[in-house]
Amino acid sequence: MRLRWKRIRYRLEWTGLLLATKLIPLCPRRACYYLARTAGALLSFLDRHGFHVAISNLGVAFGDRFSPAERRKIARESFQHFARTMVDLLWSPRLTQQNFSRYIEWQNIEETEPDRREEHSVIIACYHYSNFEWLSLACGFLGLKGTIISQEFKNSSLDPIFKKLREQSGHVFIPRKQGPLRLYKALRRNASTALLSDLTVPPGQGAVAIDCFGLKTSATSAHAWLHKQTGAPIIPAHCEPLPDGRYRLIFHPKIERTADMTQQQIAQACWNSFEPYVRKNPAAWLWMYKHWRYRPAKPDRPYPFYANVSRAFEDLLQPEEL
């Protein structure tokens, strides 16, 4: 009975998503904006666990900076930003090489230009901030096409739909299995790649411990490893929401002087380039995500309610060799 209901639910999800891919591109931009705001606000009430995670994350990250009412407002807006990202992705078949600049502007793209004649590939380190899906699409339209790892859905029938949407500007999305090796080969062929570098990964799976709002977290080091192996420069980037429903893609200065840095230090440098933007406008980050799944055995600051002590994480906190 349980398996049968799961199959029915997965079929309904596939049907609903397929229907949305047909209907949402017919909507004007303003309608998409209000649809996403309404859906995000509703989801913040329905997803009580996710809302609780967001409130806990905001509390440990900012301490007393925000009142309980302000934290609830930021958490609700975080759901709305995520809903906008998903609705806009469904609307994105209307984006083209010719018109995308009407909806997305960019800043500091010169950071992606090669410093040396033999440099052709770049590693874009991006984040779950505002419209990260359109950041990827915009990079493709701007000529930064590459191979990108995507996380598979539990409902595998959804994967082909999202893959098609995400590859519209020329990227190639691949599954996580043997993903880093395939990215390495792509970079060696002078292709580029983009990685969401604020992912929390289990200790021991290519993870490093970085400081995130002063709290230790187990973060991916895939971008740092790829840089060490290929020499392709790492350029952090994020997408900012603009008041009129448009977005701004901001390329940060590339990470410099990495020869004497460990993978942990490179991952930390990437995060350090991004955290000030979250502090300035926290609502656009994905606060309902469990950013601190692991905590030290004796932390000097409170951690979110869901964080657990891990021996492997304790080992990760030890200094890394060059």
N, C-alpha and C positions, 0 to 999 in steps of 0.2 A: 504493500500500500504506500509506504513511504517513498520507494523508488518510483512508483507510478506518478505520485504527486510531483516529485522532482522533475520528471520528464515533462509533465504538463506545464509546470512553472517555467522550465527552460524554453519550451515551445512558445509560451505566451511572451516571454522576454524577447525572443527572436522576432516574433510577429510585431510586437510593439515598437522595437527598434527599427525594423524594416519600414514600418508605416511612418515613423518619424523621419526617416531619411527621405521619404517621398514628399511629406507635407511641409516640414520646416523650411526647406529651400524656397517654398512658394511664399513665405511670409516676408513682409518688409522688416528692415533692421529694427525699427522701433518696436514692432510687435515682439520680435525675438528678445529684446532687452527686457520688456515687461513680463513676458512669459518666464524668462529665467529668474527674474527677481521674485516672482510669485512662487515658482517651483522651489527655489532655494529656501525661501522663508518657510514654506510648508514642510520641506524636508527637515529643516532644523527642529521642527516640533515633532515630526514623526520618528526621526532617528534619535531617540533619547540617549542611547549609549554614545553615539558619535558626538552629540552635543555636550555630554558630560566629559568626554575626552578633551574636547576643545576648551571647555572652561578650566579643566585641570591644567592643560598645557599653558594657557594664558596666565594662570595663577603662578606657576613655577617660573615661567620665563620673565614676567614683568613685576612679580611681587605686588607691592601696594600701588603701583603706578596707576592702575585702573580700578575703579569701584566695581562691586559685583554687577551692577546694572550695565556698566560700560563693557565688562567682559562678555555679558550675554549679548549685547549689541554687536560686538566684534565677531563673536562666534556665529551669530545669525548671518552677518554680512559675509563671513567666510564661506558658508554654505551657498550663499547667493553668487559669489564669485565662481565657485566650482560649477554651479548650475549654468552660469553664463558660458563657461568654457565648454561644457558639453553641448549646449544648444548651438553655440557658434560653430563647433566642429560639425554638427549635423547640417548647418547652413552653409558650410564651407565649399560645397560644390559650385557655389556662385562666385567664388574667388578665382581669379585668373591671373596670369602673368601681367596682363594689361591693366587690371583694375584693383589689384590688392593694395596698392599704395593709397587708395581712397580710404581704406579702413585701418591700415597699419603704417605707422611711420617708424623710422629707425634713427639711431644715434650711435656714433662712434664705430661705424662699420669699417673704418680704416684699420681697426684693430685686427681684422681678419686677413689683411693683406700680408703676404710673406715678407719676412725680414731678410731672408736669403733666397737666392735664385732657385735652390733645389727644394724649397718649401712649397708644397701645394696643398697639403691637407691640414685641417684644424680639428681640434676637439672642443666642442661647445659644451661647457658645464652649465646646465640650466636647473631650474627649480620649480616646485609645485606652487608657483606664484602667479596670480591672475591667469591670463589665457596662455598657458604653456603649450597648448595644442596649436594655437595660431603662431606662436613663436617658432615652432618647428616648421609649419607651412611657409612662413615668411622667409626663413633661412633657405628653404628650397627655391623659392621664387627669386631670392637674391643671389643665387648661384652657389650656395653652400649645400649642395645636395650630398647626401651621404647614406651610410648604413646605420640603422638605429635599432636597438633592442627594444622589444615591446613585451610587456607582461601579459601573459595569457589570462583570459577570463575563466572562472570556474565553469561557466556555460560556454563551451568551446564553439558553439554555433555563432556566437557574437564576434569571434575573432576576425573572420573574413570581412565583415562589414566595417569594423574599425580600421582594419588594414587598408582597405580601399580608400577610406576617407583620409587617412594619414599619409598616403603615398601620392596624393594628388599633385604635389609640387615637385616630385621627382625623387623623393627618398625611397629607400628600400628598408622595410621593417622586417626583422627576423625574430624568431623565438629565443627565449633565454638559454636554451640548451646550446652549449658550446658558443654562446654569444661573444664573450671576450676574445676568443680565438678568431672568430670571424671578423670582429671589428679590427683586430690586429692586422689581419690579411688585407682588409679594405684600406686601412691607413697606409700600409706598405704599397698599395696600388695608387696612392695619392688621392684617394677618396677622403671624405670627411665623416665625422660622426658627431652625435649629440647624446649626452647622458644626463638623466635626472640625478644630480649629485647630492640631493638631500634625502635619498632613500635610506631607511634604517635596514641594515642587513644583519643576520645572525653572526656573532663573533666566530672567526675561523673560516668564513666564506668570503675571503677577499675584503675583509673589513679592517678599518682603522678606527681608533677612538679619537674623536675631535670634541672641542668645546663648542657647544651650541647654546647661546644665551647663558654662558657660564656653567652649563651642565654637560657632563660627559655623555656622548652617544656613540653608538656603533654604526659608522657610516661606510658607504661603499668607497673603495679606493680604485675602482676600475679605471676612472679617468687618469689617475696618477700612474697606475701601472702601464696603461697604454702610452702615456707620454714618455715614461722611462724607456719603454721598449722601442718606440718609433721616433722620438724626438718631435713629434707633431705638437705645436704649441697649444696650450689650454687657454681658452678664452671664456670666462664666465659671462653669462648673459641672462637677462630676465625680461619679462613683459610687464608693462605697467598699464593699468586702466586709465583712460582719459575721460573727462567729464561728458563728452558727447557720444559715448558708446564705442569710440575708437580705441586703439591701443598704440603704445610706443614700445618698440623693441630696443633695449639698451645693451650694447656690448661693453663689457668692462675691460679695463686694461688687461692684457694677457699676463699670465703668471710668469714672473721673471726670476732669474738666478736659481733655477731648479736643480742645477748640477750638484749642488751641495745640500739638497733637501731630501728628506725621506719621503716616502709615499704619504705618511701621516701628515707631514708638514705641508705637502702640496695640497692635500685634501683640506687641511685647515685654512690655507691661504685662499682657496676657492670660497669656502664658507665665509671667511672674514670680509671678502669683497661684497658679499650679498647681505649679511645680517643688518647693516645700517639701513638698508631699504625697508626691511621688515619692521625695524624699530620705528621708522618714520610713518609707515602705513601698514600696520599689522593685519588688517582685515583681509588683504588679498592673498595671504599665505594659507595653506591647507591645514588649519589648526585641528581638524577632526582626525587627522592622521596620527598614529602613535609614534611620535618622533623620538621618544625616550623609552624604548621597550626594556632596556637594561639599566641598572644602576650599580654604583659601587656598594660594597658591603657596608661601608661607613661613610656615607655622603656628608658633606659639610653644608648641604642645602637640601630643602625638600625636593622630591621628585614626584612626577604624576602618580596617581593611585595605581595605574596598571604596570608600572615599572617593576621588574623583578631582579633579584640578585642572581648573578651568573658567574661561575668559576671561570668560564671561557672569557667573559668580559673583563674579569679581574686580570687575567693574563694579558688581555689586549691593552690594558692601561700601562703596562710596563714599557719603558722607553724602547723605541724601534731602532734597529741598526741601520746605518746607511747602506 
